[in-house]
Amino acid sequence: HATWEILVSLLILLTVVTMPLSLGWEELNEYFYGMNLAVDFIFLLDVCKNFCTGFVDENEAIIMNAGIVRKNYLSGFFITDFCSSIPLDLILRSAGVDSVGGTVTGAKQSLKMLKLLRMAKLFRLFRINRLFLHVKRVVLLMEEKLQFRISDGFTKLLRLGVGALLIAHWIGCFNFLLVALHDFPQDSWVVYAGLQDQRPYVQWSWSFFKALAQMIMIGFETPP
């Protein structure tokens, strides 16, 4: 159970990093397609597993009764877990949304917006507490084995730094996504910087830099 929880926690972290990339760049979504499909099915297995996994109640008692366990899960995190585990990439591809090359602008725009359904995977962030619990256990184990103590201040600073970088990553990807959804208008920052025909890595690095510039209150209009 502990090993599975660690695996799921790592997959949540992977989702946090790769999902905005898949939203912003279709070529990256194609590249991640197999991996995303495998991750979705692992999360579906996790949903099945949670129906058979006991829990600790408010009195610190371990509940293993199957009926109570299922009722508790159905009334708790089942909906968010299930919605975040649906293989939307497979469904969209089967419906032909990802392979559309439509000529009608309105229809094409609507199909692009359908791809935002992938954001349902954001519900996985509700499980992020598991990741923090495992990190805390690893830190305690390291302190015990190596006989040293990591200060709370350093831990909080590290968490703040990683959180800020992830937020910049998300903001940068959404900055690019909004421009891409409108087919790169001539007055957009992407066209201004000559990025519309660049590789995804170059586009992402500019997007990430622009997001950091916004976060520290400089460079709101055009990239330097």
C-alpha positions as CSV (number, residue, x, y, z in Angstrom):
1,H,0.0,0.0,0.0
2,A,2.8,2.4,0.9
3,T,4.7,1.7,-2.3
4,W,1.5,2.2,-4.4
5,E,0.9,5.5,-2.6
6,I,4.4,6.7,-3.4
7,L,3.9,5.8,-7.1
8,V,0.6,7.7,-7.2
9,S,2.2,10.7,-5.5
10,L,5.0,10.8,-8.1
11,L,2.5,10.5,-10.9
12,I,0.6,13.5,-9.4
13,L,3.8,15.5,-9.6
14,L,4.4,14.3,-13.1
15,T,0.9,15.5,-14.0
16,V,1.5,18.9,-12.5
17,V,4.5,19.4,-14.8
18,T,3.3,17.8,-18.0
19,M,-0.4,18.8,-18.1
20,P,0.1,22.5,-18.9
21,L,2.6,21.6,-21.6
22,S,0.0,19.2,-23.1
23,L,-2.6,22.0,-23.1
24,G,-0.3,24.6,-24.6
25,W,1.4,22.6,-27.3
26,E,-0.4,19.9,-29.4
27,E,2.9,18.4,-30.5
28,L,3.9,17.9,-26.9
29,N,0.5,16.4,-26.2
30,E,1.1,13.9,-29.0
31,Y,4.5,13.2,-27.5
32,F,3.0,12.6,-24.1
33,Y,0.0,10.6,-25.4
34,G,1.2,7.1,-24.5
35,M,2.5,8.2,-21.1
36,N,-0.7,10.1,-20.3
37,L,-2.8,7.1,-21.2
38,A,-0.8,4.8,-19.0
39,V,-1.1,7.3,-16.1
40,D,-4.9,7.6,-16.5
41,F,-5.3,3.9,-16.3
42,I,-3.1,3.7,-13.2
43,F,-5.3,6.3,-11.6
44,L,-8.4,4.3,-12.6
45,L,-6.7,1.3,-10.9
46,D,-6.2,3.5,-7.8
47,V,-9.9,4.3,-7.8
48,C,-10.7,0.6,-7.8
49,K,-8.1,0.0,-5.0
50,N,-9.6,2.7,-2.8
51,F,-12.8,0.7,-2.7
52,C,-10.8,-2.1,-1.0
53,T,-8.6,0.0,1.3
54,G,-9.4,0.7,4.9
55,F,-9.2,4.1,6.5
56,V,-8.5,5.8,9.8
57,D,-11.6,7.4,11.3
58,E,-11.9,10.5,13.6
59,N,-11.2,8.3,16.7
60,E,-7.9,7.1,15.2
61,A,-9.5,3.6,14.7
62,I,-8.7,1.6,11.6
63,I,-11.9,0.7,9.7
64,M,-11.6,-2.4,7.5
65,N,-15.3,-3.2,7.1
66,A,-15.9,-3.5,3.4
67,G,-19.4,-1.8,3.4
68,I,-18.3,1.1,5.5
69,V,-15.1,1.5,3.5
70,R,-17.0,1.8,0.2
71,K,-19.6,4.1,1.6
72,N,-16.9,6.4,3.0
73,Y,-15.1,6.5,-0.3
74,L,-18.3,7.1,-2.3
75,S,-19.2,10.0,0.0
76,G,-15.7,11.4,0.0
77,F,-13.1,11.6,-2.8
78,F,-14.7,9.2,-5.3
79,I,-16.1,11.8,-7.7
80,T,-12.9,13.9,-7.9
81,D,-10.7,10.8,-8.2
82,F,-12.9,9.4,-11.0
83,C,-13.2,12.6,-12.9
84,S,-9.4,13.1,-12.8
85,S,-8.8,9.5,-14.0
86,I,-11.0,9.5,-17.2
87,P,-8.7,9.0,-20.2
88,L,-9.9,12.2,-22.0
89,D,-7.0,12.0,-24.6
90,L,-8.3,8.7,-25.7
91,I,-11.9,9.9,-25.9
92,L,-11.0,13.1,-27.8
93,R,-8.9,11.1,-30.2
94,S,-11.6,8.5,-30.8
95,A,-14.1,11.4,-31.4
96,G,-11.7,12.9,-34.0
97,V,-11.2,16.1,-32.1
98,D,-7.4,15.9,-32.1
99,S,-7.2,15.1,-35.8
100,V,-9.6,17.8,-37.0
101,G,-8.4,20.2,-39.7
102,G,-11.7,22.0,-40.1
103,T,-12.2,25.0,-42.4
104,V,-15.1,26.6,-40.6
105,T,-13.5,29.0,-38.1
106,G,-16.3,28.9,-35.5
107,A,-16.4,25.0,-35.5
108,K,-12.6,24.8,-35.4
109,Q,-12.5,27.2,-32.4
110,S,-15.2,25.1,-30.6
111,L,-13.2,21.9,-31.1
112,K,-10.1,23.7,-29.8
113,M,-12.0,24.6,-26.7
114,L,-13.1,21.0,-26.2
115,K,-9.5,20.1,-25.6
116,L,-9.6,22.2,-22.4
117,L,-11.6,19.3,-21.0
118,R,-8.2,17.8,-20.2
119,M,-8.1,20.3,-17.3
120,A,-10.4,17.8,-15.4
121,K,-7.1,16.2,-14.4
122,L,-6.6,19.2,-12.1
123,F,-8.8,17.2,-9.6
124,R,-5.7,15.1,-9.0
125,L,-4.3,18.1,-7.1
126,F,-6.7,17.1,-4.3
127,R,-4.4,14.2,-3.7
128,I,-1.3,16.4,-3.3
129,N,-1.5,16.0,0.5
130,R,-0.3,12.4,0.0
131,L,2.8,13.7,-1.7
132,F,3.6,16.0,1.2
133,L,3.1,13.3,3.7
134,H,5.5,11.0,1.9
135,V,8.1,13.8,1.5
136,K,7.8,14.4,5.3
137,R,8.3,10.7,6.0
138,V,11.4,10.6,3.8
139,V,12.8,13.7,5.5
140,L,12.3,12.2,8.9
141,L,13.9,8.9,7.7
142,M,16.9,10.8,6.4
143,E,17.3,12.8,9.6
144,E,17.2,9.5,11.6
145,K,19.6,7.6,9.4
146,L,22.1,10.4,8.8
147,Q,21.9,12.0,12.3
148,F,21.2,15.5,11.2
149,R,18.2,17.9,11.3
150,I,16.7,19.9,8.5
151,S,15.3,23.1,9.9
152,D,11.7,24.0,9.4
153,G,12.7,27.3,7.9
154,F,14.7,25.6,5.1
155,T,11.8,23.3,4.4
156,K,9.3,26.1,4.1
157,L,11.7,28.1,1.9
158,L,12.2,25.1,-0.4
159,R,8.5,24.5,-0.6
160,L,7.9,28.2,-1.4
161,G,10.6,28.2,-4.2
162,V,9.3,25.0,-5.8
163,G,5.8,26.3,-5.6
164,A,6.7,29.6,-7.2
165,L,8.5,27.8,-10.1
166,L,5.4,25.6,-10.7
167,I,3.1,28.6,-10.7
168,A,5.3,30.4,-13.2
169,H,5.3,27.2,-15.3
170,W,1.5,27.1,-15.3
171,I,1.1,30.8,-16.0
172,G,3.6,30.7,-18.9
173,C,1.8,27.7,-20.5
174,F,-1.5,29.4,-20.2
175,N,-0.1,32.6,-21.6
176,F,0.9,30.7,-24.7
177,L,-2.3,28.6,-24.8
178,L,-4.5,31.8,-24.9
179,V,-2.6,33.1,-27.9
180,A,-2.6,29.7,-29.7
181,L,-6.4,29.3,-29.2
182,H,-6.8,32.5,-31.3
183,D,-4.4,31.4,-34.0
184,F,-1.6,33.8,-33.0
185,P,-3.0,37.3,-33.6
186,Q,-0.5,39.8,-35.2
187,D,-0.6,42.0,-32.1
188,S,0.2,39.1,-29.7
189,W,3.4,38.8,-27.7
190,V,4.2,35.5,-29.5
191,V,4.2,37.1,-32.9
192,Y,6.0,40.2,-31.6
193,A,8.8,38.0,-30.4
194,G,8.8,35.9,-33.6
195,L,8.1,32.7,-31.8
196,Q,5.1,31.3,-33.8
197,D,7.4,29.0,-35.9
198,Q,9.9,28.1,-33.2
199,R,10.3,24.8,-31.5
200,P,8.1,24.1,-28.4
201,Y,11.1,24.2,-26.1
202,V,12.0,27.7,-27.3
203,Q,8.4,28.8,-27.0
204,W,8.1,27.4,-23.5
205,S,11.3,29.0,-22.3
206,W,10.0,32.4,-23.5
207,S,6.6,31.7,-21.9
208,F,8.2,30.7,-18.6
209,F,10.4,33.8,-18.6
210,K,7.4,36.1,-19.3
211,A,5.5,34.5,-16.4
212,L,8.4,35.1,-14.1
213,A,8.6,38.7,-15.3
214,Q,4.9,39.1,-14.5
215,M,5.3,37.6,-11.1
216,I,8.0,40.1,-10.1
217,M,6.1,43.0,-11.6
218,I,8.2,43.8,-14.7
219,G,7.6,43.3,-18.5
220,F,3.9,43.1,-18.6
221,E,3.4,44.1,-22.2
222,T,6.1,42.8,-24.5
223,P,9.1,40.5,-24.0
224,P,12.5,42.2,-24.0
